[in-house]
């Protein structure tokens, strides 16, 4: 069977009702709209979320507050204690951190925090360092490289 030979099964496609086109259209004298009322008139439309005058659900939900900055930079945070599993003298790059599962992705920039202690000399490559992280890395005999 080829793509041009596929046909819908009987009853799968139903023709739409041509409402308001007279008795000959097959919906009787009211055209499938019932008798009178707002819904029977031409041009009938209610706005989304309208609940017939009842207090709409959206008005009962708590309001979102504050400002959301869509240009904010979200850093992948790396603590010094996360670097304890590396070999002494190793050059720690973002790719290496990603392969070891320390950071979730390579899209966001990396910031090294000074949480924990570092007992060996490492060369750490990242976008940003806190003052305490920079001091602890250099005190252990390591180097800091900002990208």
Secondary structure, 3 states (H helix, E strand, C coil): CCHHHCCCCCCCCCCCCCCCCCHHHCCHHHCCCCCCCHHHCCCCCCCCCCCCCCCCHHHHCCCCCCCCCCCCCCCEEEEHHHHHHCCCCCEECHHHHHHCCCCCCCCCCEEEECCCCCCCCCEEEECEECHHHHHHHHHCCCEEEEC
